[in-house]
Amino acid sequence: MIRPSLALLALLTALPVAAQIYSWKDKDGKIHYSDTPPPTGEMKTLQRPTRTPPPMPTGEAASETAEGKKADTNADPAKPKTLAERELEFRQRRAAEAEAQAKAEKEAAEAADRQRACEQARNQLAALNSGQRISRFNASGEREFLDDAARNAEIAQTQRLIDQACK
């Protein structure tokens, strides 16, 4: 209950900031403050709203700032940068960092794939060189064992794969 009351109070106190505030004395001599003028009598305006829009750049500078470019390319380096310039530089740095991170992740994934392929090829070569009987399934789904000629061809092919993958 306290939080909604505080929020309502904050909103109500912020409303007069956006409007004019009037001060007047009534017939009993009491001073009143309000955002609406009194129906009759003398009043004082205490606060006027200051809602003037920022000046808009004109000509070539307006078109360059609209495109996100610097308005003055020969700006004095000692002159502080505007908020828009700092925001643009921040976004460019963030995009470059994200691009570099994505590139590094891609390279790491490719390196892991190469390492895995190399490991598999080396294991296959070790199995072929071990002298065990090796079988595979042919196109018709039948199991066939490798003879010496097929084993040597498979060893040569696996060695080429290792030379490519394990650089």
N, C-alpha and C positions, 0 to 999 in steps of 0.2 A: 504494500500500500504506500510505503514511503517513497519508493523509487518512481512510481507513476506521478506522485505529487511533485517530486523534485523535477521531473522532466517537464511537467506542465508549468511549473514555476519558471524554469529556465526559458521555456518558449515565450511565456508571457512577458518576461523581463527583456527578452531580445526584440520583441515587436516594436517597442517605442524607438529603438535605435534606427529603424528604417523610416520613421515618420517624423513630422515636425512635432515639437512639444510646446504646448501653450501654457502660460501661467496667468492667472487673473485672481482678483479679489472679489468676493461676493459682497452682498449688502451688509453682512455681519462682520466683515473684515477678515474672513478666513481666506487663506491662499490655497488655490486649487491648481493642480497640474493635470493635464490631459493631452491626448493626441488629437482631440477634436476641439475646435475653437468654441468659446462660450457663445450662447445665443445672443447676448447683448453685452455691451459694456466694453471697458478698456482691457486689452490683453497684451502680453509680451510673448514673442516667439523665442524660445530658448535654444532650439536646435533645428537646423535645416538639413535635409538629406543631401549628401554629397555623392550623387550617382552620375558622375560624368564619365562617359566611356573613354578609354584611352585613345590618344590620337592615332589615326590610321596612317601608315606610310603611303606616300604618293609616288606615282610614276614608276620608274625602273626598280626602285627599292621595294615597292609593293609586290611586283611580280616575282622578284627574286626571293623575298621572304615567304611568299605563298608557296613557292616550290621547295622550300626547306633549305635554301642556300643562304649564305651570309649576305647581308645587305651591303656590307663594305668589305671588299676583298683586300684592301690595303689598310686594314684596321691596325691601330696602334697596339703593339703587344702588351704595353703596360695598362691599357684600358681593360677593365674587367669585362668578362664575357657576359652576355645576356643569358637569361634563363633558357631561352630557346636554343641558343648555341651550345650551352652545357648539356641540355637534354639530348640534342642531336649527337654530340660527341659521345655521350654515355650510351645511347642506343647503338652507335656504330661499334664502340668497344665491346658491348655485350654481344652483338651479332658476330663479330670477329672471334670472340672467345667461344661462342657456341659452335661456330663453324670449325674452329681448331679442335674442339673437344669431339665433335662428330667425326672428323677426319681421323683423330687418334683412336677412337673407338672402332672405326671401320678397319684401320690398319691392324689393331690388336686382334680383331675377329678373324681377319685374313691370315694373320700369323698363326693363330690357334688352329685354323683349318689346315694350313700347310703342315703344321707340326703333327696334327692328328693323322693326316694322309701319309706322312713320312713314317710315323710309328706303325701304322697298319701295313705299309709296304715292307718295312724291315721285318715285321713279324711273319708276313707271308713268305719272304725270302728265307728266313730262318726255318720255317716249316718245310719249304721245298728242299733245302739243303740238308735237312735232318735225316733223310732217307726213309721216312715213314711212307706208308702207302697213302696216297692222296686220291680222293675220288671227287667227282662233281657230277652234276646232272646234265644230260645232253638236251637238245631241243625237244625231243619226244618225251622227256621226263624220266628217262631211264638213267640209272646210276652207272657211271663208267669210271674205271681207274686209269690214272695217268701212267703211260709207259715211259721209258727213258727219254725218247725223242720229245714227247709232249712235255715231260718234266723240264728238259733243257730249254725248250721254247718258252715255257712259263717262267723259268728262272731269268732268261734274257729279258723278257718283257717286264718282269718285276724290277730287275736291275735298272732298266731305262726309267721306270716310274720313280725309283728312289733317286736317280740322278736328277730328275726334274723337280721332285717335291722337296728334297733335302738339301737345298742350297745354303 
